[in-house]
Amino acid sequence: MEKVCFDFGGRKILEDFNLFLERGVNRTILGVSGAGKTTILKLLLGLLTPDSGTISIDGTPLAGLRENELVRVRKHIAIVFQGGALFDSMTVGENVGYRLFEEGKLTEPEIERIAREKLSFVGLEQAIDLYPAELSGGMKKRVAIARALASDPDYIFFDEPTTGLDPIGVYNIRHLMNRLQQEGKTTLMVTHDMETAFAVSQRFSFLHEARLAFEGTREEMLTCSVPAITEFFAPTEQSLFRYNHLPEH
Ligand SMILES: Nc1ncnc2c1ncn2[C@@H]1O[C@H](COP(=O)(O)OP(=O)(O)OP(=O)(O)O)[C@@H](O)[C@H]1O
């Protein structure tokens, strides 16, 4: 993303925002609630269009692409949504194979083989015939990761991947994210879970009041003197008032 500006109904969400995803690197986008982190993912997927600036995937600018061209570019990207976003009426195996089935290029046995392989990657091959309602929250997220992997994307985006999980669930997701990186995937995460961000990410982008307040490594971020970042990691009473707009006593 280069110099991207984006408004929601006149409210500035991004202003001259830059983001560069290095191949094979895991990056976390940080910022207070409502800052616009999920909006960045939607812009990268072409689900929203910037007011100005450029968004390119592998050198192809998204602006002006026809729907079928956008679909082709999007094939390189998969997203794991916050709640997993599985289809309740489909089995786990059907959920994982859904995108491949829609594409119509592979036979059913081929799709099932891929679904099994991806479920085995997330440790859930035995759940292939279950329905989402029969799974725990953590299992649903792992199925969502298996589904994201089915089309062999280069880029995987994670929106709050550990929210609502118990410590074992969180550990599982972190472990999977690290393995994805070892396999050369480029991953981008939006999260408030700093422990997970520090466990899996090498680079951090901090969004503050529509602008990129910081970009760099964990060490650089924790030692920088950008006020928005020092407040984010060690909030004071003033920052609570500032960000939550609580009435002053
Ligand atoms: N479709 C929409 N129409 C209008 N405003 C929206 C829309 N979607 C999001 N917003 C607003 O845009 C801002 C950024 O939303 P976004 O979901 O990107 O924030 P976020 O940083 O991901 O927040 P959180 O950390 O709470 O998930 C918020 O103020 C939100 O209310």
Ligand as a Chemical Component Dictionary entry (heavy atoms), coordinates in Angstrom:
data_LIG
# 
_chem_comp.id                   LIG 
_chem_comp.type                 NON-POLYMER 
_chem_comp.pdbx_formal_charge   0 
_chem_comp.three_letter_code    LIG 
# 
loop_
_chem_comp_atom.comp_id 
_chem_comp_atom.atom_id 
_chem_comp_atom.alt_atom_id 
_chem_comp_atom.type_symbol 
_chem_comp_atom.charge 
_chem_comp_atom.model_Cartn_x 
_chem_comp_atom.model_Cartn_y 
_chem_comp_atom.model_Cartn_z 
_chem_comp_atom.pdbx_ordinal 
LIG N1  N1  N 0 -18.859 -0.445 6.724  1  
LIG C1  C1  C 0 -18.538 0.583  7.512  2  
LIG N2  N2  N 0 -19.162 1.766  7.400  3  
LIG C2  C2  C 0 -18.828 2.831  8.171  4  
LIG N3  N3  N 0 -17.855 2.790  9.124  5  
LIG C3  C3  C 0 -17.208 1.627  9.290  6  
LIG C4  C4  C 0 -17.508 0.469  8.498  7  
LIG N4  N4  N 0 -16.662 -0.535 8.883  8  
LIG C5  C5  C 0 -15.906 -0.013 9.877  9  
LIG N5  N5  N 0 -16.226 1.270  10.107 10 
LIG C6  C6  C 0 -15.574 2.175  11.075 11 
LIG O1  O1  O 0 -14.230 2.349  10.669 12 
LIG C7  C7  C 0 -13.365 2.365  11.792 13 
LIG C8  C8  C 0 -12.276 1.315  11.611 14 
LIG O2  O2  O 0 -12.857 0.013  11.700 15 
LIG P1  P1  P 0 -11.961 -1.292 11.739 16 
LIG O3  O3  O 0 -12.888 -2.450 11.915 17 
LIG O4  O4  O 0 -11.058 -1.316 10.574 18 
LIG O5  O5  O 0 -11.128 -1.045 13.074 19 
LIG P2  P2  P 0 -10.128 -2.019 13.838 20 
LIG O6  O6  O 0 -8.890  -1.250 14.082 21 
LIG O7  O7  O 0 -10.007 -3.318 13.100 22 
LIG O8  O8  O 0 -10.921 -2.239 15.217 23 
LIG P3  P3  P 0 -10.901 -3.478 16.260 24 
LIG O9  O9  O 0 -9.517  -3.544 16.809 25 
LIG O10 O10 O 0 -11.907 -3.041 17.303 26 
LIG O11 O11 O 0 -11.335 -4.704 15.507 27 
LIG C9  C9  C 0 -14.239 2.126  13.021 28 
LIG O12 O12 O 0 -14.480 3.362  13.612 29 
LIG C10 C10 C 0 -15.507 1.553  12.467 30 
LIG O13 O13 O 0 -16.607 1.929  13.262 31 
# 
loop_
_chem_comp_bond.comp_id 
_chem_comp_bond.atom_id_1 
_chem_comp_bond.atom_id_2 
_chem_comp_bond.value_order 
_chem_comp_bond.pdbx_ordinal 
LIG N1  C1  SING 1  
LIG C1  N2  SING 2  
LIG C1  C4  DOUB 3  
LIG N2  C2  DOUB 4  
LIG C2  N3  SING 5  
LIG N3  C3  DOUB 6  
LIG C3  C4  SING 7  
LIG C3  N5  SING 8  
LIG C4  N4  SING 9  
LIG N4  C5  DOUB 10 
LIG C5  N5  SING 11 
LIG N5  C6  SING 12 
LIG C6  O1  SING 13 
LIG C6  C10 SING 14 
LIG O1  C7  SING 15 
LIG C7  C8  SING 16 
LIG C7  C9  SING 17 
LIG C8  O2  SING 18 
LIG O2  P1  SING 19 
LIG P1  O3  DOUB 20 
LIG P1  O4  SING 21 
LIG P1  O5  SING 22 
LIG O5  P2  SING 23 
LIG P2  O6  DOUB 24 
LIG P2  O7  SING 25 
LIG P2  O8  SING 26 
LIG O8  P3  SING 27 
LIG P3  O9  DOUB 28 
LIG P3  O10 SING 29 
LIG P3  O11 SING 30 
LIG C9  O12 SING 31 
LIG C9  C10 SING 32 
LIG C10 O13 SING 33 
# 
